[in-house]
């Protein structure tokens, strides 16, 4: 168990999520996801969590594992082409994870996801939360356009909600 991490998560107030992501920022993120998904057939979700619960902390659960849980809970895997992507932000750790479904993972090198995460984290360190998320969405959009263009003659149905999730 990592005591400094435990302490940080215990004292990290949930209301900071609303401070960093007020309704206007959440609306901008939702609009960015909606606009992005018109250009490709992938599905993007954004979820932010202030801190982990005590169970996860005592088990020293990494941010990546929590992101995979959220990916599953939000049913991002439940798309026709297995092309869903989750941007998961754990504020207490200032850690971003991108979880991509198997249809995308087979086409995109993991270093690309890592590059996008680091770029977002850099913006978050400067308290540019809205810009960080929207830049991340745009970078993911480029990868999805390269591999998941909408098929001609098929509707580009929105399979998952574009609304950001606060956990």
N, C-alpha and C positions, 0 to 999 in steps of 0.2 A: 504494500500500500504506500502510495506517494503522499506523505503528509502535507507538503506545500500545496499540492494539487487539491487534496481533500479540503484544506482550509479555504482555498480560493473559491471552490465550488459552493461550500457551505455559506460563505458570506456574500456571494455574488447575487444581487437582488434581481428577481425576475422582471421588475419594472424597467430595468435597463434596456430590455428588448424593445419596449415601446418608445423609449427615449431615442435609441439608435434607428429604429424602424417605425416612425410614426405613420399614421394612415396615408399621408401623402406619398411617402416613400414606398409603402406597400402597393399603392395604386400604380406608381411608376414601374415597379418591378413586374407587376401583373401585366401592364401594357407592353413592357419589353418582351415578356415571354410570349404574349399573344402575337405581337408583330413578328417575332422570330419564327414562330411555328407556322406562319403563312408561307415561309420560304423553304421549308423542308418537311419531311413527314415524321420527324422525331418529336418526342414529348419531353418538355423540361418542367421540373418542379423545383421550388426553392423552399427550404425549411430552416428555421432558426430556433435555437434552444439556448436559454440563458445558462443552464448548468445541468449536470447530471444528478440523478438521485443517489441516495446513500448506498443502495445496493450496487449500482454500477461503479461507484467510487471505491467501495471496499473490494470489489473484484478487479479494480484498476482497468476498467473497460476503456480501450482506446477509442478515440473519436471515430475512427474508421468503422469499428464494430457497431457503434451506436448509429452511424449513418446507414449501415446495412439494415439494421432493425427498422429505421424510419422508412427506408426504401421499401421494405416489405409491408410495413403498417399502412403506408400510403398506396400500396398496390401498384407501384410504378412498373413492376414486372408484368403487369396485366395489359400489355399493348399487343396488337396484332403482329407487329414486326419486331417485337422485343427491342424497341428503340427508345426506351425511356431513360432519362438522365435526372439524377437528383443532385442539387447543390445543397449540401448540409453544412450549416455554420453552428459551431458550438462556441458561444461568446466567451464563457469563462476561460477557455483554453485559447481563444482567438485562432481556432483551427477550422479550416475548410476542408471538406472531403467532397469529391465528386464520385458518385456511384453510378455507373453506367450498366444498363442491361446487357445481356449476352450478345444481342444483335449488333450492338455498337462496340462492345469490348473486343470483339473479334476483328474489328476494322480500324480501331484507333489505338495507337501505342500509349501505354500507361504514362509515359513521360509527358505526353500532351496534356493529360488531365492534371498531372503534378504541376506543370508550368502554369496552367490557369489558376490552380489553387494558390500558388505562391504569389501570383500577380494580385489576386483578390486580397490575400492576407496583408500584402504591402499597403494596399489602399486602406484596409481596416485599421492598420497601425496609425495611419494619418487621420483616423476618424472619418473617412470618406466611405461610409457604409453603402449609401445608395449607389454611388459611382462604382464601388467595388463589385457589387452584385450585378449591376447592369453591364459592366465591362466583362464580367465572367459569362453572362448570358450571351453576349455578342461573340465572345471567343468560342463558346460551345456551338453557337449557330454556324460559324465557319466550318467546323468539323462535321456538323450534321448536313450542311449543304453539300459537302464533298462526298458524302456517303449515302444520304437519304433524301434525294430530291423527290418531290411528289411525282407519282406516276401519271403520265398524260391520260386524261379521260377518267381518272379516279378522283373522287372527292378527297380533300385533305382534311378528314374528320378529326376534330379535337377529341382525343380519347381520355385525356386527364385534365383536371381543373388547372387553370393558369394561376389561380389565387395562391399567394404565398401562405405558408403555414407557420404559425408560432406555436411551439410546443411548450 
